[in-house]
C-alpha cells in the first residue's frame, strides 16, 4: 500500500528552489491546462520547475534590501 508523505513541507525553508511537492502540483496543473494529453510529463515537469524557480527568484529579489527605495534602506538595514 502506498501512503502519502505528510512530512513534506509545501514551502522550501532554505529558499534554494521549489519543493518536489510544489513542482508536482504545478506540473499536474499544466497537464490539466493542456487537456489531459499524456506523453508530456517531462516537459510539464520542467516547465513547472522553471516557472516556480523564476517566481521564487523574483520574490526573493523583491524582498532584498537592495531593492528597497533609498529613503527606506536606512530602516531596512537598522
Secondary structure, 3 states (H helix, E strand, C coil): CCCCCCCCCCCCCCCCCCCHHHHHHHHHHHHHHCCCCCCCHHHHHHHHHHHHHHHHHHHHHHCCHHHCCHHHHHHHHC
